[in-house]
Amino acid sequence: MFRYIYRKFIYKIDKILNKGFLHQVVFLILFITIALIIISTFVSLSFNFSFPNAFWQSLMQFIDTGNISSVEGDKKLVITFLFVTFFGVFGWGLLIAMINNSLQDRIKNLSKGNIFIMEKNHSIILGYGEEVFSIIEELKNGKVKNIVLLSEYDSNYIKKRIVFSKINKKVNIIVREGNPSIIENLKLLNIKKAHSIAIISNDDTQSLKILLSLKNFILNDYKDDDDKMNVSILVANKENIEIIKSIQNEVENQFKIHIIYKYEILYKIIGQSMIYTGLSSVYEELFSYKCIDIKLEDKHNYENYTFNEVALKYMENKMILFGIINEEYPLYIPDKNYKIQKTDTLTLFHSNDDNTIEHRKIKDEDINYNHKVLLILDNNKEKEVINEITYYINREDIIKTYYKDIEEEDSKYNFLFKKIKNNDITKIVLISDHIETDINTINILLIIRHIINKEKLNISILSLITSIENRNLIFSEDIKDFIVSGRLIGTLIAHSLINPKILYLFENLLTKNGNDIIMIKAKDYFDFNDKKTFEDIYNFFINKKSIPIGLKIQSNIILNPDKDIEVNDKYEIIIIVRDEDLLLS
């Protein structure tokens, strides 16, 4: 019976202490008060003290643990107050421990996402992938002040990556650890006051779970129909696009879903970069806010002006008009005599900074658009890769080999050298579609680099890898093109968060049915006996419904060049083209 009563008593105390800091402090104060009353009663009865005086003396010994030296008289009284002093040390230590634990729990709750966010007009990232850090960097460059990231990934690791990436200046980044597919976690993100949401994951299943939770939350709790929320979702498998579109039909009055299909974008860039060395850097600059910015001008005063007239006006202000967006076309390059309508949105390039990208020095004879390609990849992505890139390069010009085949060879050097030599390879393309396979790409790149240097081969290399850190490990001037999927896709998602309309433009440039960015040799189109400026180049190609956006010469790629820059026969011209056949007419 006594044991049951004791256990029941201890259980009640545990319940009280488990209720939190306030209950713990109240219990501690109550326990100390009762203990001091008991001690004061003992002192009053044993040493001829009045009870108020005994309580006061006991309280002073408890509060000031160094006051024991002032006690005089009976040794038993000294021992009693010495006990009170030790009791005071214990009590203060316990209180400090409670305060410390409470603060630790508060910090832990904050990082775990258990505190409501008070920010407004913030961008929310749900989930985690290599794209996250590029998204945050581009949002910062795009002048976004508040960014909230919620993922199941270790928040301390993410914060460390952000600090080392030096992207945490002048922007408030809140990193939360928790499951984004749990509605209770979403309720703490102040979604109603957010500007936009991005869903990022290496696993489409997890992305769909997050989207469904977001849908349920918004349908039940987000009643403001005046302004639709923009939600961008990254998709790795084409089959899931149809599922997401069905979800969009259910929530079209509450929010707009922008689907970014990762591999269609990457494989189109790979296909084009197989032909045009340096083109991957053009895309990287177009996606980034740092150097070249894209401006959508929907409030203009150019109604009934011709497209050519408006283009020349903008060129005077160091901007390139490269098309229009309207209800019918996401990006349209009209005839130069097309009359601008009030409903047309003008699409413009303008420079924010130095817009020159450095590359290895390329000799004139290196310029080659007809390559024999050695394609190195995992066989699980072969079908999709080939379907995309053969839109730009003939299938018979592609020699395939797989990472696993190379790994099985005793001499990887000899195996790769024979492939290159026997097939007259002029370009090598390595594809890594996951961060775990980046290491295979790095290992083989090192061998290929050794082959090219030792055998003195004139071969360009194009590499698709996932992580910017892995790119930095192997970056070298003898590798002309890197496509870092985490960076490219991350910057594209950042655009969709800041201004979703720009996403329609990129979708046009990054799908095989839209416009293309290509490079052409200036000497194939112009006689350079007379002086030619970029403005002359622009006026020539606008007649062919094509828009020059930059120049390339040897090591330099220049986007949005000054209209008076002089062009010679050593230049390549970077063009957005609606129909390549028009260039031949």
ABEGO torsion letter per residue (X at the ends): XAAAAAAAAAAAAAAAAAAEAAAAAAAAAAAAAAAAAAAAAAAAAAAGBBAAAAAAAAAAAAABAAAAAABBEBAAAAAAAAAAAAAAAAAAAAAAAAAAAAAAAAAAAAAAGABBBABBGBBBBBEBBAAAAAAAAAAAAAGBABBBBBBABBAAAAAAAAAAAGAABGBBBBBBBEBAABAAAAAAAGAAABABBBBBBABAAAAAAAAAAAAAAAAAABABAABBBBBBBBBABAAAAAAAAAAAAAAAAABBBBBBBAAAAAAAAAAAAAABBGAAAAAAAAABAAABBBBBBABBAABGBBAAAAAAAAAAAGBBBAEBBBAABABBBBBAABBBBAABBBBBBBBABBABBBBBBBBAAABBABBBBBBBBBAAAAAAAAAAAAAABBAAABBBBBAAAAAABABAAAAAAAAAAAAGBABBBBBBABAAAAAAAAAAAAAAAAAAAAAGBBBBBBBBBABAAAAAAABBAABABBBBAAAAAAAAAAAAAABAAAAAAAAAAABAABBBBBBBBAAAABBAABBBBAAAAAAAAAAAGBBBABBBBEABBBBGBBAABBBBAABBBBBBBABAAAAAX
